[in-house]
Amino acid sequence: MSILAPSTFIRSEVFLLYAARGVRGFADGFAVIILPAYLSAIGFSPAAIGIVATTALLGSSLLTLTTGFVAPRHDLRTMLLVGAALMVATGIAFPQVSHIAFVLLVAFVGTINPQAGDAGILVPLEHAMLARSVPDDDRTRAFARYSLTGALATAAGSLVAATPDLLVAAGFERLASFEAMFYAYAALGLVGALLYRWLPHAQAEQKNASTPLGPSRRTVYKLAALFSLDSFAGGLVVQSLLALWLFQRFDLSLSAASLFFFWTSVLTAFSYPIAARLAARIGLINTMVFTHIPSSIFLILAAISPNLFLTLGLLLMRSALAQMDVPARSSYVMAVVTPAERTAAASVTAVPRSLASSLGPALAGVLLATPFSGLPLIACGALKITYDLALLYSFRHVKPPEEHG
């Protein structure tokens, strides 16, 4: 069965959402690697870079929360265009500032996120529009393809992160090379705006509701609390800080890091359709839990690995499993709430995750400066395993509609 409804309208809508996700993924792919390298180049310490990452995640979470409560009463296409405009402004603003106060301001209000993936102001909007366009029995596959598109684009973007090294070799100044990448990020924001412009007007399904969340409030809040634990753990090893750890511990070059993160994104991308197939067999919750735990074990082992090649191998194995919960999680949240609550539910579950993850980078930046710099990786793995077990215990009997019968 196709993941798309037969109407041309819905096919076009889903295609545009996939394309926009790809554009964002490509931009994020190089931005998360360039960001710590650029900040290091202008004199920021690991602790300061951690604070910038925390600020970016905090600002992202607050914007996402605002979106979740405003979007149900406004046209989704207009909200998406606003988010794309903010992406353009972020790319233009970053090269103009170097003082930490102004860097923190741009990081707070901007869209460059230290972790590549489904995070930020545009995510709940895209999720709500995608969920309304597909039937229940195809929803998980639709989200898997959405995530696959983003991850493959992120992989391609990771390769582009080597561009500053190529520009320096060609005679350009290093800082000017970094600045060019930020302008490229802004240009991709314009491309995203064009794609959103072609979407149909879509009033969120909750226009006449008195509150964004209704009968599913308790379920959503419980999920949000558990997702927050997972995200706090993930905040300790956001991709920008993982890159910084590899730069510092193994003196990894920017070009080598771009190639490594390309392959992590490729492995992540192809894990999504596998996750959708697995979810159809064993259920969404089981897919989330039993792929996540092994990935956390690989992360802990990478922290204590004695050499670069073994570390990279363990991190690659982690990448093949760590994000399989993403389409399952997105589909599960959309499944256990009413259609009218989907935009708010996507936001309310995303925001605490962003707030919790924003606490991690600043702590990780401090831990990276300790004699054993692998502490953030070990703490992340242990906390994620705790989350997985709690999720399994709390929601193993709460089934989405397609799993009844």
KOLROZA-158730 format. One record per residue: residue in one letter; x, y, z of N, C-alpha, C in turn. Coordinates in steps of 0.02 Angstrom, whole numbers, padded with zeros to 5 digits, always signed. Layout:
AXYZXYZXYZ...
END
This chain:
M+00042-00060+00000+00000+00000+00000+00044+00062+00000S+00027+00110-00041+00066+00172-00043+00057+00210+00023I+00108+00249+00041+00101+00289+00101+00059+00350+00089L+00041+00364+00026+00006+00425+00010-00066+00411-00010A-00110+00457+00008-00179+00451-00014-00182+00462-00089P-00234+00438-00121-00235+00440-00193-00239+00510-00223S-00263+00559-00188-00272+00624-00218-00206+00657-00235T-00206+00691-00292-00146+00728-00314-00128+00781-00263F-00178+00812-00233-00167+00865-00183-00123+00840-00126I-00141+00782-00099-00104+00756-00042-00035+00732-00064R-00030+00701-00123+00035+00679-00147+00082+00739-00152S+00057+00794-00179+00099+00854-00187+00118+00882-00119E+00072+00883-00073+00085+00909-00006+00139+00869+00029V+00135+00803+00027+00184+00761+00059+00252+00768+00025F+00253+00771-00041+00316+00779-00077+00351+00844-00057L+00313+00899-00053+00343+00963-00033+00370+00961+00038L+00335+00926+00083+00359+00920+00151+00424+00879+00153Y+00427+00825+00114+00489+00786+00111+00546+00828+00082A+00531+00866+00030+00583+00908-00001+00609+00961+00048A+00563+00992+00084+00583+01043+00133+00624+01012+00189R+00605+00952+00210+00644+00918+00262+00714+00902+00236G+00720+00885+00172+00785+00873+00143+00829+00935+00141V+00800+00991+00124+00838+01054+00122+00863+01071+00192R+00819+01065+00241+00840+01079+00310+00894+01031+00333G+00886+00967+00315+00935+00917+00335+01004+00931+00305F+01005+00952+00241+01069+00968+00208+01103+01026+00244A+01064+01078+00260+01092+01135+00295+01118+01116+00365D+01078+01077+00402+01099+01055+00469+01161+01011+00466G+01167+00972+00411+01222+00925+00406+01290+00959+00410F+01297+01016+00377+01362+01050+00383+01363+01100+00440A+01305+01128+00459+01304+01179+00511+01327+01152+00579V+01305+01090+00596+01322+01063+00662+01397+01047+00668I+01431+01036+00612+01503+01024+00614+01542+01089+00610I+01517+01135+00568+01550+01199+00560+01547+01240+00624L+01490+01237+00659+01480+01281+00717+01535+01275+00770P+01551+01214+00796+01604+01212+00847+01673+01230+00818A+01685+01212+00755+01750+01229+00725+01757+01305+00717Y+01703+01338+00697+01703+01410+00690+01713+01444+00758L+01676+01421+00807+01682+01451+00873+01752+01441+00903S+01781+01383+00891+01850+01372+00913+01897+01420+00877A+01885+01431+00813+01929+01474+00773+01927+01546+00796I+01871+01568+00824+01867+01637+00848+01883+01642+00923G+01908+01586+00951+01936+01589+01019+01893+01564+01075F+01838+01529+01060+01795+01504+01113+01824+01439+01142S+01819+01431+01208+01841+01371+01242+01787+01317+01237P+01803+01253+01253+01751+01201+01253+01692+01218+01298A+01706+01247+01357+01652+01266+01402+01607+01319+01372A+01638+01369+01338+01599+01422+01306+01558+01394+01248I+01587+01347+01211+01550+01316+01155+01490+01277+01183G+01500+01244+01239+01445+01209+01271+01389+01256+01292I+01407+01315+01316+01357+01365+01335+01319+01390+01274V+01354+01400+01218+01320+01420+01156+01271+01367+01134A+01292+01303+01138+01248+01248+01119+01186+01246+01164T+01197+01254+01228+01141+01256+01275+01093+01312+01259T+01120+01371+01245+01078+01429+01228+01038+01417+01165A+01069+01387+01115+01034+01372+01052+00976+01324+01064L+00988+01273+01103+00935+01224+01117+00880+01255+01159L+00898+01297+01207+00848+01330+01248+00803+01376+01206G+00835+01416+01163+00796+01459+01120+00751+01420+01073S+00777+01365+01047+00738+01323+01002+00677+01294+01037S+00686+01274+01100+00630+01244+01137+00576+01296+01151L+00595+01357+01168+00546+01408+01182+00507+01429+01120L+00543+01433+01063+00509+01448+01000+00461+01392+00980T+00483+01330+00992+00440+01273+00976+00378+01272+01019L+00386+01289+01084+00328+01292+01128+00279+01345+01105T+00305+01403+01087+00262+01457+01062+00225+01434+00999T+00261+01401+00955+00231+01376+00893+00174+01328+00907G+00184+01283+00956+00133+01234+00971+00067+01264+00994F+00071+01321+01028+00010+01352+01054-00019+01404+01006V+00023+01430+00961-00001+01479+00913-00027+01446+00850A+00008+01394+00827-00008+01363+00763-00080+01337+00757P-00110+01308+00810-00178+01283+00802-00229+01336+00782R-00212+01399+00789-00258+01453+00773-00237+01492+00711H-00186+01467+00676-00161+01502+00617-00148+01454+00559D-00138+01483+00502-00123+01445+00442-00054+01413+00448L-00050+01347+00440+00013+01312+00448+00065+01334+00396R+00043+01349+00335+00091+01370+00284+00124+01436+00304T+00085+01482+00331+00113+01546+00353+00164+01536+00408M+00149+01492+00455+00196+01478+00509+00260+01447+00483L+00255+01403+00434+00315+01373+00404+00358+01426+00369L+00326+01473+00335+00362+01527+00302+00399+01571+00353V+00368+01583+00410+00401+01622+00463+00464+01585+00486G+00457+01519+00496+00515+01480+00517+00572+01481+00466A+00555+01478+00402+00606+01481+00349+00640+01550+00349A+00602+01603+00360+00631+01670+00363+00681+01675+00421L+00664+01644+00477+00709+01644+00534+00774+01607+00518M+00769+01553+00478+00829+01516+00457+00874+01561+00414V+00845+01599+00369+00884+01645+00328+00919+01697+00371A+00883+01726+00418+00912+01777+00462+00969+01749+00504T+00962+01686+00526+01015+01655+00566+01080+01649+00527G+01075+01625+00465+01135+01617+00424+01169+01682+00410I+01130+01736+00402+01161+01801+00388+01192+01831+00451A+01160+01819+00509+01182+01852+00571+01245+01822+00601F+01253+01756+00597+01310+01724+00632+01378+01752+00612P+01392+01763+00548+01459+01789+00530+01471+01861+00551Q+01419+01896+00571+01426+01966+00589+01446+01976+00662V+01445+01924+00703+01457+01932+00774+01514+01887+00797S+01551+01910+00847+01605+01869+00876+01607+01875+00952H+01580+01928+00980+01577+01934+01053+01527+01883+01079I+01544+01852+01136+01502+01797+01160+01430+01819+01174A+01420+01880+01195+01351+01903+01210+01309+01902+01147F+01337+01926+01092+01299+01928+01029+01293+01859+00998V+01344+01818+01006+01340+01748+00982+01284+01712+01018L+01280+01721+01083+01227+01690+01122+01158+01714+01101L+01152+01778+01085+01088+01805+01063+01066+01773+00997V+01113+01770+00949+01096+01739+00884+01080+01665+00893A+01118+01631+00935+01105+01560+00948+01036+01550+00979F+01017+01595+01023+00953+01588+01058+00893+01597+01012V+00895+01648+00969+00837+01662+00927+00842+01628+00859G+00900+01599+00843+00910+01571+00777+00890+01498+00771T+00904+01469+00712+00883+01401+00697+00940+01352+00693I+01003+01374+00696+01058+01326+00694+01059+01288+00759N+01050+01223+00754+01043+01180+00813+01105+01136+00818P+01135+01130+00878+01195+01089+00885+01184+01015+00875Q+01122+00993+00869+01109+00923+00855+01069+00918+00791A+01095+00879+00744+01059+00869+00681+01000+00822+00694G+00944+00835+00661+00887+00792+00671+00823+00831+00678D+00771+00797+00701+00705+00826+00706+00698+00869+00768A+00723+00930+00763+00717+00976+00819+00709+01046+00791G+00672+01089+00826+00666+01158+00805+00594+01178+00790I+00586+01241+00774+00521+01273+00766+00480+01241+00709L+00513+01217+00657+00476+01191+00599+00451+01120+00608V+00479+01083+00656+00464+01012+00663+00390+00999+00680P+00362+01029+00733+00292+01013+00748+00244+01033+00693L+00261+01086+00656+00219+01108+00600+00220+01056+00544E+00280+01032+00526+00285+00982+00474+00253+00916+00495H+00262+00897+00558+00232+00836+00583+00156+00838+00580A+00128+00894+00601+00055+00901+00600+00028+00897+00529M+00062+00930+00482+00038+00930+00413+00046+00861+00381L+00101+00827+00398+00112+00760+00371+00061+00710+00399A+00047+00714+00464+00001+00666+00495-00070+00673+00467R-00089+00734+00448-00157+00744+00422-00163+00720+00350S-00106+00703+00318-00107+00686+00247-00105+00611+00233V-00098+00570+00284-00092+00498+00273-00138+00460+00321P-00162+00400+00301-00204+00360+00346-00163+00329+00402D-00198+00304+00454-00164+00277+00512-00117+00220+00495D-00138+00175+00452-00097+00116+00439-00035+00131+00398D-00031+00191+00369+00029+00211+00332+00068+00266+00367R+00046+00287+00425+00077+00344+00459+00150+00331+00477T+00166+00273+00505+00234+00260+00526+00281+00259+00466R+00259+00229+00411+00300+00228+00351+00310+00299+00323A+00259+00340+00328+00265+00409+00305+00318+00446+00346F+00315+00437+00412+00365+00470+00454+00435+00440+00443A+00438+00375+00428+00503+00344+00414+00534+00374+00351R+00492+00384+00300+00518+00414+00238+00536+00488+00248Y+00498+00521+00289+00515+00590+00307+00583+00593+00341S+00593+00549+00390+00657+00547+00425+00714+00523+00380L+00699+00475+00336+00749+00450+00288+00773+00507+00243T+00726+00546+00218+00744+00603+00175+00790+00651+00212G+00771+00668+00274+00811+00714+00313+00881+00687+00328A+00885+00623+00344+00950+00594+00362+00996+00589+00302L+00970+00570+00243+01012+00567+00184+01036+00636+00164A+00993+00685+00171+01013+00754+00156+01066+00778+00207T+01057+00758+00270+01106+00776+00321+01174+00744+00305A+01172+00683+00280+01235+00649+00261+01270+00689+00207A+01233+00709+00156+01263+00749+00103+01290+00815+00130G+01253+00846+00175+01276+00908+00205+01339+00899+00247S+01346+00841+00278+01406+00827+00318+01468+00829+00274L+01463+00803+00213+01520+00805+00167+01539+00877+00149V+01488+00919+00144+01500+00989+00126+01538+01025+00182A+01536+00998+00243+01572+01030+00299+01647+01032+00288A+01672+00992+00240+01744+00994+00223+01761+01054+00180T+01713+01092+00156+01725+01147+00110+01774+01199+00138P+01770+01219+00202+01819+01268+00227+01891+01245+00218D+01906+01181+00228+01973+01156+00217+01993+01164+00143L+01946+01150+00098+01961+01157+00026+01972+01231+00008L+01932+01275+00038+01939+01346+00023+02005+01373+00050V+02025+01350+00109+02090+01371+00137+02147+01348+00092A+02142+01286+00068+02193+01259+00023+02196+01299-00042A+02140+01330-00061+02137+01370-00122+02159+01442-00111G+02175+01459-00048+02202+01526-00034+02156+01572+00004F+02097+01549+00022+02051+01592+00061+02070+01591+00135E+02051+01644+00171+02062+01646+00242+02013+01598+00276R+02035+01568+00333+01994+01518+00365+01927+01546+00391L+01929+01604+00423+01867+01633+00448+01819+01651+00391A+01847+01676+00336+01805+01692+00279+01772+01629+00251S+01808+01573+00254+01780+01509+00230+01721+01487+00274F+01728+01495+00339+01673+01479+00384+01613+01525+00371E+01627+01589+00361+01573+01636+00350+01534+01618+00286A+01569+01595+00235+01535+01576+00173+01486+01519+00186M+01503+01474+00231+01458+01418+00247+01394+01442+00281F+01400+01493+00323+01340+01520+00355+01294+01554+00303Y+01325+01587+00254+01284+01618+00201+01250+01564+00159A+01285+01508+00149+01254+01452+00113+01194+01426+00152Y+01199+01425+00218+01144+01404+00261+01084+01451+00251A+01097+01516+00247+01043+01564+00236+01011+01553+00168A+01051+01538+00117+01024+01527+00050+00978+01466+00050L+00996+01414+00087+00953+01355+00091+00887+01371+00127G+00890+01419+00173+00828+01442+00204+00780+01472+00153L+00808+01507+00104+00767+01535+00050+00735+01479+00008V+00774+01427-00006+00747+01370-00043+00689+01338-00005G+00698+01330+00060+00645+01303+00102+00582+01346+00099A+00592+01412+00100+00535+01457+00097+00496+01449+00032L+00532+01439-00024+00499+01428-00088+00457+01364-00087L+00484+01311-00057+00447+01248-00053+00384+01257-00010Y+00391+01291+00047+00333+01303+00090+00281+01347+00054R+00305+01392+00012+00261+01437-00024+00213+01398-00070W+00236+01341-00095+00195+01300-00140+00146+01256-00103L+00152+01252-00038+00103+01212+00000+00035+01246+00000P-00018+01208+00005-00085+01238+00010-00095+01269+00078H-00140+01317+00082-00159+01343+00148-00189+01286+00188A-00170+01282+00252-00194+01226+00293-00206+01251+00364Q-00267+01264+00379-00284+01283+00448-00277+01222+00493A-00242+01230+00549-00236+01174+00596-00305+01150+00617E-00310+01086+00633-00374+01055+00645-00407+01077+00709Q-00374+01119+00746-00398+01136+00812-00424+01207+00819K-00441+01237+00764-00458+01308+00764-00509+01328+00816N-00560+01287+00826-00614+01306+00870-00609+01278+00940A-00554+01244+00954-00546+01215+01021-00528+01268+01071S-00550+01259+01133-00535+01309+01184-00466+01300+01214T-00440+01239+01212-00373+01226+01238-00336+01183+01187P-00269+01193+01179-00231+01154+01131-00232+01079+01146L-00234+01059+01208-00237+00988+01226-00301+00974+01264G-00333+00918+01248-00395+00900+01281-00392+00832+01313P-00427+00782+01284-00432+00716+01316-00365+00679+01322S-00317+00697+01281-00253+00661+01282-00200+00695+01325R-00220+00746+01363-00172+00786+01399-00126+00744+01444R-00156+00699+01483-00116+00660+01531-00065+00616+01495T-00086+00584+01441-00041+00542+01403+00017+00583+01374V+00000+00640+01346+00052+00683+01315+00102+00707+01367Y+00078+00728+01425+00123+00753+01476+00169+00697+01503K+00142+00637+01508+00183+00581+01532+00237+00564+01480L+00217+00564+01417+00266+00552+01364+00319+00607+01364A+00297+00669+01372+00344+00726+01372+00395+00719+01428A+00373+00696+01486+00419+00688+01542+00472+00635+01527L+00450+00579+01498+00498+00527+01481+00545+00548+01425F+00517+00581+01374+00559+00605+01320+00610+00656+01344S+00593+00692+01398+00640+00741+01425+00702+00708+01453L+00693+00651+01486+00750+00614+01513+00796+00592+01456D+00765+00565+01403+00803+00544+01345+00841+00603+01314S+00809+00660+01309+00839+00717+01277+00893+00750+01320F+00884+00749+01386+00938+00773+01429+01001+00732+01417A+00991+00666+01413+01048+00623+01399+01079+00638+01331G+01035+00646+01281+01061+00662+01214+01096+00729+01211G+01076+00776+01254+01108+00841+01255+01181+00838+01277L+01199+00785+01311+01269+00777+01332+01314+00758+01273V+01283+00733+01219+01323+00711+01161+01290+00736+01097V+01269+00800+01096+01244+00828+01033+01299+00825+00981Q+01281+00825+00918+01330+00811+00866+01387+00861+00865S+01372+00924+00879+01425+00975+00880+01478+00959+00933L+01455+00937+00992+01502+00922+01046+01536+00855+01034L+01502+00807+01002+01536+00745+00983+01592+00760+00934A+01580+00805+00886+01632+00826+00840+01690+00858+00878L+01673+00902+00926+01725+00935+00965+01766+00885+01005W+01733+00833+01033+01768+00780+01070+01817+00743+01024L+01795+00728+00964+01840+00694+00916+01897+00740+00895F+01883+00805+00887+01936+00852+00870+01990+00853+00924Q+01967+00854+00987+02013+00863+01042+02049+00798+01061R+02011+00743+01066+02041+00681+01090+02087+00649+01039F+02066+00649+00975+02104+00614+00924+02133+00661+00871D+02126+00727+00881+02151+00776+00833+02123+00763+00763L+02060+00745+00760+02027+00731+00696+02020+00795+00656S+02035+00792+00591+02030+00851+00548+01957+00864+00530L+01944+00925+00506+01876+00943+00485+01854+00899+00427S+01900+00886+00380+01883+00844+00323+01867+00773+00344A+01907+00745+00391+01893+00677+00415+01827+00674+00453A+01814+00727+00493+01751+00729+00530+01692+00732+00483S+01698+00771+00429+01642+00776+00381+01628+00708+00349L+01680+00670+00333+01671+00604+00304+01640+00556+00355F+01664+00559+00417+01636+00516+00469+01562+00530+00480F+01544+00594+00486+01474+00610+00499+01430+00598+00437F+01460+00598+00378+01423+00576+00319+01400+00504+00328W+01446+00460+00349+01428+00389+00355+01381+00377+00414T+01388+00416+00468+01340+00408+00523+01270+00427+00500S+01266+00479+00459+01200+00500+00435+01171+00449+00385V+01214+00420+00344+01191+00369+00296+01164+00309+00334L+01201+00285+00384+01177+00229+00424+01112+00246+00459T+01108+00306+00486+01046+00328+00519+00988+00329+00469A+01002+00354+00409+00949+00360+00359+00918+00292+00342F+00960+00243+00330+00933+00179+00309+00906+00138+00368S+00917+00163+00428+00886+00129+00485+00811+00147+00490Y+00790+00203+00461+00721+00225+00467+00671+00178+00433P+00682+00159+00369+00634+00112+00340+00635+00044+00374I+00694+00025+00400+00696-00038+00439+00654-00031+00502A+00658+00028+00533+00618+00040+00593+00544+00034+00579A+00522+00060+00521+00451+00056+00503+00429-00016+00495R+00470-00057+00462+00454-00128+00453+00454-00164+00520L+00502-00147+00562+00507-00179+00628+00446-00161+00670A+00426-00097+00667+00368-00075+00706+00305-00112+00685A+00299-00126+00620+00240-00163+00597+00237-00234+00625R+00296-00261+00643+00299-00329+00669+00295-00332+00745I+00333-00288+00779+00337-00294+00852+00305-00236+00890G+00282-00184+00853+00250-00128+00886+00296-00068+00893L+00266-00009+00900+00305+00053+00903+00347+00057+00967I+00318+00042+01024+00355+00048+01087+00414-00001+01089N+00403-00063+01069+00457-00112+01069+00513-00091+01021T+00494-00061+00965+00545-00038+00917+00586+00018+00948M+00554+00063+00982+00589+00118+01014+00639+00094+01066V+00618+00046+01106+00659+00024+01163+00715-00024+01142F+00698-00074+01103+00746-00128+01091+00796-00113+01035T+00790-00055+01003+00844-00031+00959+00887+00020+00996H+00858+00053+01045+00892+00107+01080+00944+00081+01130I+00928+00029+01166+00973+00004+01218+01041-00018+01190P+01043-00058+01136+01110-00076+01109+01150-00015+01086S+01116+00035+01058+01152+00094+01035+01185+00130+01094S+01153+00131+01151+01181+00163+01211+01242+00124+01236I+01239+00059+01230+01297+00018+01250+01357+00033+01206F+01345+00040+01140+01400+00057+01094+01430+00125+01112L+01388+00172+01133+01413+00239+01150+01458+00236+01212I+01438+00197+01262+01479+00190+01322+01546+00158+01306L+01544+00107+01263+01607+00074+01243+01652+00122+01204A+01623+00166+01163+01663+00214+01126+01700+00262+01172A+01668+00278+01228+01699+00325+01276+01764+00298+01305I+01768+00232+01312+01827+00201+01343+01872+00168+01292S+01856+00176+01228+01896+00145+01175+01966+00177+01173P+02019+00137+01164+02087+00164+01168+02113+00195+01103N+02079+00184+01045+02107+00211+00984+02052+00238+00938L+02072+00279+00890+02025+00314+00847+01982+00266+00807F+02011+00216+00774+01974+00174+00728+01920+00133+00765L+01937+00107+00823+01888+00070+00862+01832+00117+00885T+01850+00177+00906+01800+00226+00927+01752+00242+00871L+01780+00256+00812+01737+00273+00755+01693+00214+00736G+01720+00153+00740+01680+00094+00725+01621+00086+00773L+01633+00096+00837+01580+00091+00886+01527+00146+00876L+01550+00206+00859+01503+00260+00847+01462+00249+00784L+01492+00217+00734+01455+00200+00674+01401+00148+00689M+01418+00098+00730+01368+00048+00749+01312+00081+00790R+01331+00127+00832+01280+00164+00869+01233+00201+00821S+01262+00233+00769+01222+00271+00722+01172+00229+00685A+01189+00165+00674+01143+00120+00638+01081+00104+00679L+01083+00116+00745+01027+00098+00789+00996+00157+00826A+01035+00209+00839+01015+00260+00888+00954+00300+00868Q+00941+00308+00803+00885+00350+00782+00826+00310+00756M+00827+00244+00764+00770+00204+00740+00707+00219+00778D+00714+00249+00837+00655+00267+00875+00621+00330+00850V+00654+00369+00807+00628+00434+00787+00562+00428+00749P+00558+00391+00693+00492+00386+00660+00440+00350+00703A+00463+00301+00743+00416+00266+00787+00389+00313+00840R+00431+00354+00868+00409+00402+00920+00361+00453+00890S+00379+00482+00832+00335+00531+00800+00267+00501+00784S+00268+00441+00756+00206+00407+00739+00165+00391+00801Y+00198+00370+00854+00163+00351+00916+00127+00411+00946V+00161+00468+00948+00130+00528+00977+00069+00548+00936M+00075+00546+00870+00018+00564+00827-00039+00514+00835A-00023+00451+00852-00074+00398+00856-00114+00399+00920V-00084+00419+00975-00118+00413+01040-00153+00477+01061V-00158+00526+01015-00197+00587+01029-00250+00593+00975T-00299+00636+00988-00351+00648+00937-00322+00691+00882P-00350+00690+00821-00324+00731+00766-00320+00805+00783A-00368+00830+00821-00368+00901+00838-00310+00921+00884E-00281+00872+00918-00228+00886+00966-00158+00876+00938R-00153+00858+00874-00088+00836+00848-00035+00891+00847T-00053+00951+00826-00003+01005+00825+00022+01020+00895A-00024+01026+00942-00005+01041+01011+00034+00983+01041A+00014+00921+01026+00049+00863+01054+00120+00859+01028A+00129+00873+00963+00196+00873+00934+00240+00925+00968S+00211+00983+00982+00249+01036+01015+00262+01021+01088V+00210+00999+01124+00217+00988+01196+00265+00930+01211T+00269+00881+01167+00319+00828+01177+00388+00850+01153A+00391+00895+01105+00455+00917+01079+00489+00968+01125V+00449+01013+01153+00478+01068+01192+00514+01044+01255P+00483+01002+01298+00520+00979+01356+00584+00941+01335R+00580+00906+01278+00640+00872+01253+00694+00923+01238S+00676+00978+01205+00725+01030+01189+00751+01065+01252L+00704+01079+01299+00726+01111+01361+00774+01066+01400A+00757+01001+01403+00800+00955+01439+00867+00947+01404S+00866+00942+01338+00929+00933+01302+00972+00995+01306S+00940+01054+01315+00979+01115+01320+01022+01118+01382L+01005+01079+01433+01045+01078+01494+01109+01038+01485G+01108+00992+01437+01164+00946+01429+01228+00976+01402P+01226+01016+01347+01288+01039+01317+01333+01080+01364A+01304+01124+01404+01346+01162+01450+01383+01116+01499L+01346+01066+01525+01378+01018+01570+01430+00977+01532A+01413+00957+01471+01461+00918+01431+01524+00957+01416G+01516+01023+01403+01575+01064+01390+01623+01065+01448V+01596+01066+01509+01638+01063+01569+01671+00994+01576L+01631+00941+01564+01657+00873+01571+01711+00858+01518L+01706+00889+01460+01756+00878+01408+01825+00904+01428A+01825+00951+01475+01888+00980+01498+01920+00941+01555T+01887+00888+01579+01914+00848+01633+01966+00799+01606P+02006+00769+01650+02057+00721+01626+02027+00663+01585F+01966+00641+01602+01933+00589+01562+01876+00621+01524S+01890+00639+01461+01842+00677+01421+01783+00636+01396G+01786+00570+01407+01730+00528+01385+01672+00524+01433L+01674+00561+01488+01620+00560+01537+01551+00577+01507P+01546+00627+01463+01480+00642+01436+01450+00582+01398L+01491+00544+01364+01467+00486+01325+01440+00432+01372I+01476+00419+01426+01454+00368+01474+01390+00389+01508A+01386+00451+01530+01326+00475+01563+01266+00473+01516C+01277+00491+01453+01224+00489+01404+01197+00418+01395G+01242+00370+01386+01221+00301+01376+01182+00273+01435A+01206+00286+01496+01173+00260+01555+01103+00290+01564L+01096+00354+01553+01031+00387+01561+00981+00364+01507K+01006+00353+01447+00961+00331+01393+00935+00260+01406I+00976+00218+01434+00952+00150+01451+00898+00155+01505T+00907+00199+01553+00857+00210+01605+00791+00233+01574Y+00795+00279+01527+00735+00303+01492+00699+00246+01455D+00737+00206+01420+00707+00152+01381+00667+00104+01425L+00696+00087+01481+00662+00040+01527+00599+00072+01556A+00602+00137+01572+00544+00172+01599+00489+00178+01547L+00507+00191+01484+00457+00196+01431+00422+00129+01420L+00461+00076+01420+00433+00009+01410+00384-00008+01466Y+00403+00007+01527+00360-00008+01585+00295+00033+01582S+00299+00097+01563+00242+00142+01567+00193+00135+01509F+00217+00118+01449+00174+00122+01390+00169+00057+01351R+00192+00002+01380+00190-00061+01342+00119-00083+01326H+00069-00059+01365+00000-00079+01353-00042-00026+01318V-00011+00031+01302-00047+00085+01267-00032+00078+01192K-00081+00051+01155-00070+00033+01085-00100+00086+01039P-00065+00101+00982-00095+00143+00931-00149+00106+00894P-00193+00140+00856-00250+00106+00824-00230+00047+00780E-00175+00053+00743-00157-00001+00697-00132-00064+00731E-00117-00059+00797-00093-00118+00833-00148-00154+00871H-00209-00128+00867-00266-00163+00898-00293-00216+00849G-00316-00270+00876-00346-00320+00832-00317-00388+00839
END
